[in-house]
């Protein structure tokens, strides 16, 4: 027997209601994410790797972490950026360079916390 609801055409007012619910949920999610502390900063050494860095950031975000992208400029060194991220109590920093993009890799820095097993958060095997 076919589902009686599946046979009903989707009415414009239902579409509008669904769209409003979706927009409301997205706004709540944005507010919630804005209030949460950053879990992982993705530090991009060269803006040419922006697209790759955003892809890595999305994958980390899909793990449930709040991600911040940082693009280095000539006035800030990588060491300074890592120190700033550490002072902000961000537990992880991912570094993206041209070589990382070529090899489809990244460098994950555990800035504080217990390193054993934390790499499992990123879905990688490191032998912890």
C-alpha positions as CSV (number, residue, x, y, z in Angstrom):
1,X,0.0,0.0,0.0
2,X,1.4,3.4,-1.0
3,X,1.9,6.1,1.6
4,X,-1.1,8.6,1.3
5,X,1.2,11.5,2.2
6,X,3.6,10.7,-0.6
7,X,0.8,11.2,-3.2
8,X,0.0,14.7,-2.0
9,X,1.7,17.4,-4.0
10,X,3.9,19.8,-2.1
11,X,2.0,23.1,-1.7
12,X,3.7,26.4,-1.9
13,X,2.7,27.3,1.6
14,X,4.4,24.1,2.9
15,X,7.6,25.0,0.9
16,X,7.6,28.5,2.4
17,X,7.1,27.1,5.9
18,X,10.0,24.6,5.4
19,X,12.2,27.4,4.1
20,X,11.5,29.5,7.1
21,X,12.2,26.6,9.5
22,X,15.5,26.0,7.7
23,X,16.5,29.7,7.9
24,X,15.6,29.8,11.6
25,X,17.6,26.7,12.3
26,X,20.6,28.1,10.4
27,X,20.4,31.4,12.4
28,X,20.3,29.5,15.7
29,X,23.3,27.4,14.6
30,X,25.3,30.5,13.6
31,X,24.6,32.1,17.0
32,X,25.5,29.0,18.9
33,X,28.7,28.6,16.9
34,X,29.6,32.2,17.5
35,X,29.4,31.8,21.2
36,X,31.5,28.6,21.3
37,X,35.2,28.7,21.7
38,X,37.4,27.8,18.7
39,X,38.4,24.2,18.8
40,X,40.9,24.3,15.9
41,X,42.6,27.1,14.0
42,X,43.6,26.4,10.4
43,X,46.7,28.5,9.7
44,X,47.2,29.1,6.0
45,X,50.7,30.2,5.1
46,X,49.9,31.3,1.5
47,X,46.5,32.6,0.2
48,X,47.0,30.4,-2.8
49,X,46.1,27.4,-0.6
50,X,42.8,29.1,0.5
51,X,40.5,26.5,-1.2
52,X,42.5,23.6,0.2
53,X,42.5,25.1,3.6
54,X,38.7,25.7,3.5
55,X,38.3,22.0,2.5
56,X,40.4,20.9,5.5
57,X,38.4,23.3,7.7
58,X,35.1,21.9,6.5
59,X,36.2,18.3,7.3
60,X,37.2,19.3,10.8
61,X,33.9,21.3,11.2
62,X,32.1,18.1,10.1
63,X,33.6,16.4,13.1
64,X,31.7,18.9,15.3
65,X,34.6,21.3,16.0
66,X,34.5,25.1,15.8
67,X,37.1,26.1,13.2
68,X,38.8,29.4,12.5
69,X,40.8,30.1,9.4
70,X,43.9,32.3,9.8
71,X,45.7,33.7,6.8
72,X,49.3,34.7,7.5
73,X,50.5,38.1,6.2
74,X,54.0,39.5,5.9
75,X,53.8,41.0,9.4
76,X,53.0,37.8,11.2
77,X,55.2,34.8,11.3
78,X,54.0,31.2,11.6
79,X,55.6,31.1,15.1
80,X,53.7,34.2,16.2
81,X,50.4,32.8,14.8
82,X,50.9,29.6,16.7
83,X,51.6,31.5,19.9
84,X,48.5,33.7,19.4
85,X,46.3,30.6,18.9
86,X,47.8,28.9,22.0
87,X,47.2,32.1,24.1
88,X,43.5,31.9,23.0
89,X,43.4,28.4,24.5
90,X,42.6,26.8,21.2
91,X,43.5,23.1,21.6
92,X,44.5,22.4,18.0
93,X,46.2,24.2,15.1
94,X,46.4,22.9,11.6
95,X,49.1,24.3,9.3
96,X,48.5,24.4,5.6
97,X,51.4,25.1,3.1
98,X,51.8,24.5,-0.6
99,X,53.5,21.2,0.1
100,X,50.5,20.1,2.2
101,X,48.2,20.8,-0.7
102,X,50.4,18.9,-3.2
103,X,50.5,15.9,-0.9
104,X,46.8,16.3,0.3
105,X,48.1,16.5,3.9
106,X,48.4,18.9,6.8
107,X,50.3,19.4,10.0
108,X,48.2,19.1,13.2
109,X,49.6,20.8,16.3
110,X,48.2,19.8,19.7
111,X,48.7,23.0,21.7
112,X,47.3,21.8,25.0
113,X,45.6,18.8,26.5
114,X,46.6,15.2,26.5
115,X,48.0,14.1,23.2
116,X,47.4,10.4,23.6
117,X,44.4,9.5,21.4
118,X,43.5,13.0,20.5
119,X,44.5,12.4,16.9
120,X,41.5,10.1,16.8
121,X,39.4,13.2,16.8
122,X,40.7,13.9,13.3
123,X,40.0,10.4,12.1
124,X,43.7,9.6,11.6
125,X,45.9,6.8,12.9
126,X,49.1,7.9,14.6
127,X,49.9,4.9,16.8
128,X,48.7,6.6,20.0
